Amino acid sequence: MRTHIVNATAGVVAGVVATVLVAATSFAAAAKLSPEDIQTTFFTGQPFIAATPSNVKFKMTFSADGKMKREPAGGGGAKGTGTWKLSKDGFCTTWGGGKPSCFTVVGSGDNKWSVQKGSTTLATWSK
């Protein structure tokens, strides 16, 4: 009888640990990146893919010197160049001499991040 209680207790503890690990992983994936983390993850001169909510894809390159470019990576979209800078909460971009827009970046899964303006996701970045 004692062995059954110990085995049952071990099973419950393992289940709780598994639940906590899954919850912690989900929380970490949804964590907002600091401006410094955005810079070291994306603004290195190495290209990555950005997809709009309507699945228009771009190859994005943000250089350490504050310049950026986008190239269509499939159907749709237009080439563009501009500048970027870090902000208090994330980063800001200015495309082709237009007005600046500022964003935050939130983890959204394995090697995927949501680019948000307020609570609206404007793009998904992947590496």
N, C-alpha and C positions, 0 to 999 in steps of 0.2 A: 504494500500500500504506500509506504514512504517513497519508494522509487517512482511510482506514478505521480505523486504530488510534486516531486523534484522535477521530473520530466515535463509535467504540465506547466510548472512555474518557469522553467527554462524556455519553453515554447512561447509563453506570454511575453517574457522579457525580450526574446528575439523579435517577436512581432512589433513590440513597442520601439525597439531600436531601429528596425527597418522603416517604420513609419516616420520616425524622427529624421532619419537620413534622407528619405524621399522629400520630406517637407523642407529640410535644410537645403537640399539641392535645388528645389523649386524656388525657394527664397533667393538663393545666390544667383540663379539664372535671371531673376526679375530685378536684381539690384541695379540702381542707377550708377553709371560710371562717373567718376570724378573727371574734371577737365584734364587733369594730368594723365589719367588712365586712357581717355579718349585719344590724347596726343600720342602716347607710347604704343597704343594698339593700332591706330589707323593713320595717323599723320606722319608717316615715316618715309614716304616716297614709294611705297609698295602698293600696287593696285589691289583693289578688292571689288566685290560686286554689290551694287545697290539695286533693290527692286522696289518699285512703287506698289501701292495697294492694288493697282490694276495690272501688275506683273510686267511693267515695262522695266527692262534691266539696263544698267549702265556699268561700265568699268570705271571706277572712281580712283583718282590718285591725288592724295593730299601730300604736298611736299613740306619738309621741315621749314622752308623759307616763307611759309604763309600763302603759297600759291596752290591752286587746285585745278583739276580738269576732269571732265566726264566725257565718255565716249559711249555711244549706243552699243549694247552687247546683245543685239537681237533686233527684232522689228520695233520700230517706233523710237521716239526720243530724239533729242538733238544734242550735238556736241556743244560743249561750253567750257569756258575758263572763268576763273575768278580768284578771290582771296578768302582766307579763313583766319580766324583768331579765336583763342580761348576766351570764354566768358566766366562769370562767377559760378554758373551752374552747368555749363557744357561748352558749346562752341557757337560761333556765328559765321555765316557765309555771306558773301556778296558776289553775285554772278553777273559778269559782263557789265559792270558799272551800275547795276541796279541798287536797290535799297538792301541793307543788311537784314538777315533773318537769323534768329537764334533758336537753338535746339538743345535737347538733352538726349542722352543715349542710355537705353535700358537693355540689359541682357534679356534675351527671349529664347534661349535654348543653346544647344551645342553649336558653337561658332556662329551664332546669329544674334543680332542686336537690333532693337527697334529705335529709330530716330523719331523723336517726338517733339511737337510744338504744343505745349500744354499737355493735355491728355490724349491728343490725336496723333496716331502713328502715321507719318508721312512716307517712311521708307523702312525697309529691312536691309541691314548690311550683313554680309556673310564673307567668311574667309575660308 
